[in-house]
Amino acid sequence: MVLEVALIDVLPGHEDAFAAAYAQGHPVLAGATGCRSVRMTRGIESPTRFVLLVEWDSVEAHEENFRATERFAQWRALIGPHFAGPPVVEHFVDVPA
């Protein structure tokens, strides 16, 4: 399992519209093959900053089963107009205790 972490800054005044677009697009993302869970959080100190957390079976599941498909285009068309700039996206794995 890998965790996709996307830091998303939205345009000031677009916070509620972005959250509504996320709610509308959530099934598009969550329905991708290899997607285990999806969660969006919003900054308290920085209310225009959102963090998307997506658990995938693998990096390939993210890139091949979502980013390279029409699902990604649908998702981006919903949330993209609210971006203040390109999101910063990285993948992470758990560290054993």
C-alpha positions as CSV (number, residue, x, y, z in Angstrom):
1,M,0.0,0.0,0.0
2,V,1.2,3.5,-0.8
3,L,-0.2,6.8,0.4
4,E,-0.6,9.7,-2.1
5,V,-0.3,13.0,-0.4
6,A,-1.3,16.1,-2.5
7,L,-0.9,19.6,-1.1
8,I,-3.5,21.8,-2.8
9,D,-3.6,25.5,-2.5
10,V,-6.9,27.0,-3.7
11,L,-7.7,30.5,-4.8
12,P,-8.9,32.7,-1.9
13,G,-12.7,32.8,-1.8
14,H,-12.9,29.4,-3.6
15,E,-12.7,27.2,-0.5
16,D,-16.4,26.3,-0.4
17,A,-16.6,25.8,-4.2
18,F,-13.5,23.6,-4.0
19,A,-15.0,21.5,-1.2
20,A,-18.2,21.1,-3.2
21,A,-16.3,20.1,-6.3
22,Y,-14.3,17.5,-4.2
23,A,-17.6,16.1,-2.9
24,Q,-18.9,15.8,-6.5
25,G,-15.7,14.2,-7.7
26,H,-15.0,11.9,-4.8
27,P,-16.8,8.9,-6.4
28,V,-14.8,9.3,-9.5
29,L,-11.5,9.0,-7.6
30,A,-12.7,6.5,-5.1
31,G,-14.0,4.2,-7.8
32,A,-10.6,3.8,-9.5
33,T,-9.2,0.3,-9.6
34,G,-6.6,0.0,-6.8
35,C,-7.9,2.9,-4.7
36,R,-8.4,1.9,-1.1
37,S,-9.5,5.1,0.5
38,V,-9.8,8.9,-0.1
39,R,-9.7,11.7,2.4
40,M,-9.5,15.5,2.1
41,T,-8.5,17.7,4.9
42,R,-8.5,21.5,5.2
43,G,-6.0,23.7,7.0
44,I,-7.0,25.5,10.1
45,E,-4.2,28.1,10.1
46,S,-4.2,28.2,6.3
47,P,-7.8,27.7,5.2
48,T,-7.0,27.9,1.5
49,R,-4.7,24.9,1.9
50,F,-6.1,21.4,1.5
51,V,-4.4,18.0,1.8
52,L,-5.7,15.0,-0.2
53,L,-4.8,11.6,1.2
54,V,-5.4,8.6,-1.0
55,E,-4.4,5.0,-0.2
56,W,-3.5,3.0,-3.4
57,D,-2.5,-0.6,-3.9
58,S,0.7,0.7,-5.6
59,V,2.1,3.8,-7.3
60,E,1.3,2.0,-10.6
61,A,-2.4,1.7,-9.5
62,H,-2.4,5.5,-9.1
63,E,-0.6,6.4,-12.3
64,E,-2.0,3.7,-14.6
65,N,-5.5,3.1,-13.2
66,F,-6.3,6.7,-12.5
67,R,-3.9,9.4,-13.9
68,A,-3.8,7.7,-17.3
69,T,-7.6,7.4,-17.7
70,E,-10.7,9.5,-18.4
71,R,-11.4,9.4,-14.6
72,F,-8.5,11.8,-14.0
73,A,-9.7,14.2,-16.6
74,Q,-13.2,14.2,-15.0
75,W,-11.6,14.7,-11.5
76,R,-9.3,17.5,-12.7
77,A,-12.1,19.3,-14.6
78,L,-14.1,19.5,-11.3
79,I,-11.4,20.6,-8.9
80,G,-8.7,22.2,-11.2
81,P,-10.5,25.6,-11.7
82,H,-10.0,26.3,-8.0
83,F,-6.3,25.7,-7.9
84,A,-4.0,28.6,-7.0
85,G,-1.1,26.7,-8.5
86,P,-0.2,23.1,-9.3
87,P,-0.6,20.6,-6.4
88,V,2.5,19.1,-4.9
89,V,2.0,15.3,-5.0
90,E,4.2,12.6,-3.5
91,H,3.9,9.0,-2.6
92,F,4.7,7.5,0.8
93,V,5.0,4.1,2.4
94,D,4.7,3.1,6.1
95,V,7.8,2.8,8.3
96,P,7.7,-0.4,10.3
97,A,7.7,0.1,14.1
